[in-house]
Amino acid sequence: MKNLAKSKGENFLSVLMGLIIILVALSVFSKTASLIAGVTVALAIAFSIFQVSNTQRYMAFLLIGSGTFLNILSIFRGGEFKLDRIFSINQDIIAMILGVSFIVLVTNANVGQKSKLRGKSAVIQTILLLHFLGSIINLSVITIFAEKLKISANKISLGNALLLSRGYTSGAFWSPFWAASATALALAPKAEVHTLIFCGLILAAFALTIASIGIIRRLGSEVNQYEGYSLTPSLLAIPASLVAMVLIFSMVFPNLKTTIVVELMSLSLTGLMLLIFSRQSAREKVKEHVWNYLPRMRGELILFAGAGVLNGGLTAYFQTATLDLPLTNFSTLAAWGCTLLIVFFSSAGIHPIITMGVISIALQPISPNPTLLAISFCAAWGIAAAWSPTSGPNLFLTGRFQFSSSTLLKSNVVYVGSLLVMTLPVLFIAQALINL
């Protein structure tokens, strides 16, 4: 009976998650659909809050409780009660993350055959392939690669662990399919997507270069026998097609939220490829994904929704309070300072989405340039994902292969420090492009 109840609960959660995807897509035509999507997210939280880890549950209660308290406080301070603000809980971001997850249905699970190359070339090909596939697929891509790169059932070399972490997390710098850009563009909705991607790719290229050099050095003489994955055009076709579709669609419909564009393009390409290559099994694959895969994303749903409640509460409160900032304008150095601040708090286990939300609201009085702000946010997210002991990739490596958090942190000091320094010139490049 208990298993049956759990099954029914997960089925209902699957239905709610599917509705969130549909309703956010329909919000293009009706704002009411967005409000209903927010209510649906709230219901999904209620059904899944006791099905996540204690840490996730406590964090959700803290975020939701703080946001609710600030909303109530703002009303007592003379603020206006707005139903749409109460239920504006990052449903666009959540729908995008859920929608992008369908891409895994048309991405070859057999990521690649053993590379014919050996040595340094194999290392470089592997990290590049991981990076580009990881730019559209979620954390599961690390699991796929780890299974092929592991030494034994529960052991992987530190060099390969760093390859997995750095190759994957650097996708946050530029990929419109990452939650990083979704959050950044939600908090800075007028940001120029093409500038964000271009500057993010510069930072990602630098990250992959120093990551490859560091990993090759760490492998030492073992690098000559290194076998990785083949970097083939067919495996890069989906990431390249999706990025092109998002850029073109955003240019044709500039007023459409980028998060919704990414959701629609991901679902459209998945549907098209399933009809072309897997017509007979397409329905079963989608059904399997909805019923079995989506419920596993309850942790992401709760985190992003909780952060949305907090952001809504902060917005409501600061509309009734005066915040004196030491800044009068948002300069390149100020943007870099935001990156440093987010990474600093992430080292204490505070998720970037929380710090980003607080910063974006605090900066509203000086109207920061949205593109510069979004780039600083994405840079911070990618660096924090490689550095924070509580990031998804690091939790996977410490849990699956028994690496200590301190080992990963010490191994990433130079890498993270280099990226923090490199972020400043990238922001100067972004400022120059904005001024054109």
C-alpha positions as CSV (number, residue, x, y, z in Angstrom):
1,M,0.0,0.0,0.0
2,K,2.9,2.4,0.8
3,N,4.5,1.7,-2.5
4,L,1.2,2.2,-4.3
5,A,0.6,5.5,-2.5
6,K,4.1,6.6,-3.4
7,S,3.5,5.6,-7.0
8,K,0.3,7.6,-7.2
9,G,2.0,10.6,-5.6
10,E,4.8,10.5,-8.1
11,N,2.3,10.1,-11.0
12,F,0.4,13.2,-9.8
13,L,3.7,15.1,-9.5
14,S,4.5,14.0,-13.1
15,V,1.1,15.5,-14.2
16,L,1.8,18.7,-12.4
17,M,5.3,19.0,-13.9
18,G,3.8,18.4,-17.4
19,L,1.2,21.1,-16.7
20,I,3.9,23.5,-15.7
21,I,5.7,23.0,-19.1
22,I,2.4,23.5,-21.0
23,L,1.1,26.5,-19.0
24,V,4.3,28.4,-19.2
25,A,4.4,27.8,-23.0
26,L,0.8,29.1,-23.2
27,S,1.7,32.2,-21.2
28,V,3.0,33.6,-24.4
29,F,-0.6,34.2,-25.3
30,S,-2.1,34.7,-21.8
31,K,-0.7,36.1,-18.6
32,T,-3.4,34.1,-16.8
33,A,-1.6,30.9,-17.9
34,S,1.6,32.1,-16.1
35,L,-0.4,32.7,-12.9
36,I,-2.0,29.2,-13.1
37,A,1.5,27.8,-13.7
38,G,2.7,29.5,-10.5
39,V,-0.2,27.8,-8.6
40,T,0.7,24.5,-10.1
41,V,4.3,24.9,-9.0
42,A,3.0,25.6,-5.5
43,L,1.0,22.3,-5.6
44,A,4.0,20.4,-6.9
45,I,6.0,21.7,-3.9
46,A,3.3,20.6,-1.5
47,F,3.4,17.0,-3.0
48,S,7.1,16.7,-3.2
49,I,8.5,18.6,-0.1
50,F,8.7,15.4,2.0
51,Q,10.2,13.4,-0.8
52,V,13.5,15.2,-0.9
53,S,16.5,15.1,1.4
54,N,16.5,16.8,4.7
55,T,18.9,19.5,3.5
56,Q,16.8,20.4,0.5
57,R,13.6,20.4,2.7
58,Y,15.1,22.7,5.3
59,M,16.4,25.0,2.6
60,A,13.0,25.1,1.0
61,F,11.3,26.0,4.3
62,L,13.9,28.7,5.0
63,L,13.4,30.3,1.5
64,I,9.7,30.0,1.4
65,G,9.3,31.1,5.0
66,S,11.6,34.1,4.6
67,G,9.8,35.2,1.4
68,T,6.4,34.8,2.9
69,F,7.4,36.8,6.0
70,L,8.8,39.6,3.8
71,N,5.5,39.7,1.8
72,I,3.4,40.0,4.9
73,L,5.8,42.6,6.4
74,S,5.5,44.7,3.2
75,I,1.7,44.7,3.5
76,F,1.9,45.9,7.1
77,R,4.2,48.7,5.8
78,G,1.6,49.8,3.3
79,G,2.6,47.7,0.4
80,E,0.1,46.4,-2.2
81,F,-1.0,42.8,-2.2
82,K,-0.6,41.4,-5.7
83,L,-1.7,37.8,-6.4
84,D,0.5,37.5,-9.5
85,R,3.6,38.5,-7.5
86,I,2.7,35.9,-4.8
87,F,2.7,33.2,-7.4
88,S,5.6,34.5,-9.5
89,I,7.9,31.7,-8.2
90,N,10.3,31.1,-11.1
91,Q,7.8,29.0,-13.0
92,D,9.5,30.1,-16.3
93,I,12.9,28.8,-15.2
94,I,11.4,25.6,-13.8
95,A,9.5,25.0,-17.1
96,M,12.7,25.6,-19.1
97,I,14.7,23.1,-17.0
98,L,11.9,20.5,-17.3
99,G,11.6,21.2,-21.1
100,V,15.3,21.0,-21.7
101,S,15.4,17.6,-19.9
102,F,13.6,16.0,-22.9
103,I,16.7,16.5,-25.0
104,V,18.1,13.4,-23.4
105,L,15.6,11.4,-25.4
106,V,17.4,12.2,-28.7
107,T,21.0,12.4,-27.4
108,N,22.9,9.2,-28.0
109,A,23.3,7.6,-24.6
110,N,26.4,5.8,-26.1
111,V,28.2,9.2,-26.0
112,G,31.1,8.0,-28.1
113,Q,33.3,5.1,-28.9
114,K,36.8,4.9,-27.4
115,S,38.9,7.4,-29.1
116,K,41.5,6.1,-31.6
117,L,43.7,8.9,-30.3
118,R,45.9,8.5,-27.3
119,G,47.5,10.9,-24.9
120,K,46.9,14.7,-24.8
121,S,44.6,14.7,-27.9
122,A,42.3,12.2,-26.2
123,V,42.1,14.4,-23.0
124,I,41.2,17.5,-25.1
125,Q,38.6,15.7,-27.2
126,T,37.0,14.2,-24.1
127,I,36.7,17.4,-22.2
128,L,35.4,19.2,-25.3
129,L,32.7,16.6,-25.9
130,L,31.7,16.6,-22.3
131,H,31.5,20.4,-22.4
132,F,29.2,20.6,-25.5
133,L,27.0,17.7,-24.5
134,G,26.8,19.1,-21.0
135,S,25.7,22.4,-22.3
136,I,22.3,21.0,-23.2
137,I,22.0,17.9,-21.0
138,N,21.8,18.1,-17.3
139,L,24.0,16.4,-14.7
140,S,23.3,12.9,-16.2
141,V,26.0,13.6,-18.8
142,I,28.6,13.4,-16.0
143,T,27.2,10.0,-14.9
144,I,27.5,8.7,-18.5
145,F,31.1,9.8,-18.8
146,A,32.1,8.7,-15.3
147,E,31.0,5.1,-16.1
148,K,33.4,4.9,-19.0
149,L,36.3,6.8,-17.3
150,K,36.2,5.0,-13.9
151,I,39.1,2.8,-12.9
152,S,36.9,0.3,-10.9
153,A,33.3,0.2,-9.6
154,N,33.8,3.0,-7.1
155,K,37.0,4.6,-8.2
156,I,38.0,7.3,-10.6
157,S,41.3,9.1,-10.9
158,L,41.5,12.7,-9.6
159,G,42.5,13.9,-13.1
160,N,39.3,12.5,-14.6
161,A,37.2,13.8,-11.6
162,L,38.5,17.3,-12.4
163,L,37.9,16.8,-16.1
164,L,34.3,15.9,-15.3
165,S,33.8,18.8,-13.0
166,R,35.5,21.5,-15.1
167,G,34.3,20.3,-18.5
168,Y,30.7,20.3,-17.4
169,T,30.5,23.4,-15.1
170,S,32.1,25.7,-17.7
171,G,28.9,25.3,-19.8
172,A,27.2,27.6,-17.3
173,F,29.2,30.5,-18.7
174,W,27.4,30.6,-22.1
175,S,24.8,27.9,-22.6
176,P,21.2,29.2,-22.8
177,F,20.1,25.7,-21.7
178,W,21.7,25.9,-18.3
179,A,19.7,27.1,-15.2
180,A,22.5,29.7,-14.9
181,S,21.5,31.6,-18.0
182,A,17.8,31.0,-17.3
183,T,18.1,32.6,-13.9
184,A,20.3,35.4,-15.1
185,L,17.9,36.2,-18.0
186,A,14.9,36.0,-15.6
187,L,16.5,38.5,-13.3
188,A,17.8,40.7,-16.1
189,P,15.1,40.1,-18.8
190,K,16.4,42.8,-21.2
191,A,19.9,41.3,-21.5
192,E,21.2,40.7,-25.0
193,V,21.4,36.9,-25.5
194,H,23.9,37.0,-28.3
195,T,26.3,39.1,-26.3
196,L,25.9,36.8,-23.3
197,I,26.7,33.7,-25.4
198,F,29.7,35.3,-27.1
199,C,31.3,36.6,-23.9
200,G,30.4,33.3,-22.1
201,L,32.1,31.3,-24.9
202,I,35.3,33.4,-24.4
203,L,35.3,32.6,-20.7
204,A,34.5,28.9,-21.4
205,A,37.4,28.7,-24.0
206,F,39.8,30.0,-21.4
207,A,38.4,27.6,-18.7
208,L,38.7,24.6,-21.0
209,T,42.2,25.6,-22.0
210,I,43.6,25.9,-18.4
211,A,41.5,22.9,-17.3
212,S,43.1,20.7,-20.1
213,I,46.6,22.0,-19.2
214,G,46.1,21.3,-15.5
215,I,44.6,17.8,-16.1
216,I,47.4,16.8,-18.5
217,R,50.0,17.9,-16.0
218,R,48.3,16.0,-13.2
219,L,48.1,12.8,-15.3
220,G,51.9,13.0,-15.8
221,S,53.4,10.1,-17.6
222,E,50.0,8.3,-17.6
223,V,48.7,10.8,-20.2
224,N,50.4,8.8,-23.0
225,Q,48.0,5.8,-22.3
226,Y,44.9,8.0,-21.8
227,E,41.8,6.9,-23.7
228,G,38.8,9.1,-23.8
229,Y,36.0,9.9,-26.2
230,S,35.9,10.7,-29.9
231,L,34.7,14.2,-30.8
232,T,32.4,13.6,-33.8
233,P,30.3,16.1,-35.8
234,S,27.2,14.0,-35.2
235,L,27.4,14.4,-31.5
236,L,27.8,18.1,-31.8
237,A,24.9,18.5,-34.2
238,I,22.2,18.8,-31.5
239,P,24.0,21.4,-29.3
240,A,24.8,23.5,-32.4
241,S,21.3,23.2,-33.8
242,L,19.7,24.2,-30.5
243,V,21.9,27.3,-30.0
244,A,21.2,28.4,-33.6
245,M,17.5,27.9,-33.1
246,V,17.5,29.9,-29.9
247,L,19.5,32.8,-31.4
248,I,17.3,33.0,-34.6
249,F,14.1,32.8,-32.7
250,S,15.2,35.4,-30.2
251,M,16.0,37.8,-33.0
252,V,12.7,37.2,-34.8
253,F,10.7,37.5,-31.5
254,P,12.8,39.9,-29.3
255,N,10.0,40.5,-26.9
256,L,9.6,36.8,-26.0
257,K,11.3,35.7,-22.8
258,T,14.5,33.7,-23.6
259,T,13.6,31.1,-21.0
260,I,10.4,30.4,-22.9
261,V,12.2,30.4,-26.3
262,V,14.7,27.8,-24.9
263,E,11.8,25.6,-23.6
264,L,9.9,25.8,-26.9
265,M,13.0,25.1,-29.1
266,S,14.1,22.2,-26.9
267,L,10.7,20.5,-27.0
268,S,10.3,21.3,-30.8
269,L,13.7,19.8,-31.8
270,T,13.1,16.7,-29.5
271,G,9.7,16.1,-31.0
272,L,10.9,16.5,-34.6
273,M,13.8,14.2,-34.1
274,L,11.7,11.6,-32.4
275,L,9.2,11.7,-35.3
276,I,12.0,11.3,-37.8
277,F,14.2,8.7,-36.2
278,S,12.0,7.0,-33.6
279,R,8.4,7.3,-34.8
280,Q,7.2,4.0,-33.5
281,S,8.7,4.3,-30.0
282,A,8.3,8.1,-29.7
283,R,5.2,7.9,-27.6
284,E,6.6,5.4,-25.2
285,K,9.8,7.4,-24.8
286,V,8.0,10.6,-24.0
287,K,5.7,8.7,-21.6
288,E,8.6,7.1,-19.8
289,H,10.3,10.4,-19.5
290,V,7.3,12.2,-18.0
291,W,6.3,9.4,-15.6
292,N,9.8,8.4,-14.4
293,Y,12.3,11.1,-15.2
294,L,10.5,14.3,-14.4
295,P,9.7,13.4,-10.8
296,R,13.4,13.0,-10.1
297,M,13.8,16.7,-10.7
298,R,11.7,17.6,-7.7
299,G,14.8,18.9,-5.9
300,E,15.5,21.5,-8.6
301,L,11.8,22.4,-8.6
302,I,11.7,23.0,-4.9
303,L,15.0,25.0,-4.9
304,F,14.1,27.3,-7.8
305,A,10.5,27.8,-6.5
306,G,11.8,28.6,-3.0
307,A,14.2,31.1,-4.4
308,G,11.3,32.6,-6.4
309,V,9.3,33.1,-3.2
310,L,12.2,34.8,-1.5
311,N,12.8,37.1,-4.5
312,G,9.1,38.0,-4.5
313,G,9.2,38.8,-0.8
314,L,12.4,40.9,-1.2
315,T,10.8,42.8,-4.1
316,A,7.7,43.5,-2.1
317,Y,9.6,44.6,0.9
318,F,12.1,47.0,-0.9
319,Q,9.1,48.7,-2.5
320,T,8.2,49.9,0.9
321,A,11.7,50.6,2.2
322,T,14.6,52.7,1.1
323,L,18.0,51.1,0.4
324,D,21.0,53.3,0.3
325,L,23.7,51.8,-2.0
326,P,27.3,52.9,-2.1
327,L,27.0,52.8,-5.9
328,T,25.6,55.4,-8.2
329,N,26.1,53.4,-11.4
330,F,26.8,49.8,-12.4
331,S,30.3,49.8,-13.7
332,T,32.4,46.8,-15.0
333,L,34.2,46.6,-11.7
334,A,30.8,46.5,-9.9
335,A,29.7,43.6,-12.1
336,W,33.0,41.8,-11.3
337,G,32.3,42.5,-7.6
338,C,28.9,40.7,-8.0
339,T,30.7,37.7,-9.4
340,L,33.2,37.6,-6.5
341,L,30.4,38.0,-4.0
342,I,28.3,35.1,-5.4
343,V,31.4,32.8,-5.5
344,F,32.3,33.8,-2.0
345,F,28.9,32.9,-0.6
346,S,28.8,29.7,-2.7
347,S,31.9,28.5,-0.8
348,A,29.7,28.6,2.3
349,G,27.1,26.4,0.7
350,I,24.7,29.2,-0.4
351,H,23.3,28.5,-3.8
352,P,24.1,31.1,-6.5
353,I,20.4,31.5,-7.3
354,I,19.8,32.9,-3.8
355,T,22.6,35.4,-3.9
356,M,21.8,36.4,-7.5
357,G,18.2,37.2,-6.5
358,V,19.2,39.3,-3.6
359,I,21.8,41.2,-5.7
360,S,19.4,41.9,-8.6
361,I,16.8,43.3,-6.2
362,A,19.3,45.4,-4.3
363,L,20.7,46.9,-7.5
364,Q,17.3,47.9,-8.9
365,P,17.6,51.6,-7.7
366,I,20.6,52.2,-9.9
367,S,19.2,50.3,-12.9
368,P,22.2,48.1,-13.8
369,N,22.9,47.2,-17.5
370,P,21.0,43.9,-17.8
371,T,23.5,42.3,-20.2
372,L,26.5,43.1,-18.0
373,L,24.6,41.9,-14.9
374,A,23.6,38.6,-16.7
375,I,27.2,37.9,-17.8
376,S,28.5,38.5,-14.3
377,F,25.8,36.1,-12.9
378,C,26.6,33.3,-15.4
379,A,30.3,33.6,-14.8
380,A,29.7,33.4,-11.0
381,W,27.4,30.3,-11.4
382,G,30.0,28.4,-13.5
383,I,32.8,29.2,-11.1
384,A,30.7,28.4,-8.1
385,A,29.6,25.1,-9.6
386,A,33.2,24.0,-9.8
387,W,34.2,25.4,-6.4
388,S,31.3,25.0,-4.0
389,P,31.2,21.8,-2.0
390,T,27.4,21.6,-2.3
391,S,27.3,22.0,-6.1
392,G,25.7,19.1,-8.1
393,P,28.9,17.9,-9.8
394,N,30.9,18.0,-6.6
395,L,28.2,16.2,-4.6
396,F,28.1,13.5,-7.3
397,L,31.9,13.0,-7.3
398,T,32.2,13.0,-3.5
399,G,29.2,10.7,-3.1
400,R,29.8,8.3,-6.0
401,F,33.6,8.0,-5.8
402,Q,34.3,8.9,-2.2
403,F,36.4,12.0,-3.0
404,S,36.7,14.4,0.0
405,S,35.4,17.9,-0.5
406,S,38.7,19.3,0.7
407,T,40.6,17.4,-2.0
408,L,38.4,18.8,-4.8
409,L,38.6,22.3,-3.3
410,K,42.4,22.3,-3.1
411,S,42.7,20.9,-6.6
412,N,40.5,23.7,-8.0
413,V,42.2,26.7,-6.2
414,V,44.3,27.7,-9.2
415,Y,41.6,27.0,-11.7
416,V,38.9,29.0,-9.8
417,G,41.4,31.9,-9.1
418,S,42.3,32.1,-12.8
419,L,38.6,32.2,-13.8
420,L,37.9,34.9,-11.3
421,V,40.7,37.0,-12.8
422,M,39.7,36.3,-16.4
423,T,36.1,37.3,-15.7
424,L,37.2,41.0,-15.4
425,P,38.5,41.3,-19.0
426,V,35.5,39.4,-20.3
427,L,33.3,41.9,-18.6
428,F,35.3,44.8,-20.2
429,I,34.8,43.1,-23.6
430,A,31.0,42.9,-22.8
431,Q,30.9,46.6,-21.9
432,A,32.7,47.5,-25.1
433,L,30.1,45.5,-27.1
434,I,27.3,47.1,-25.2
435,N,28.6,50.5,-26.1
436,L,28.8,49.8,-29.8
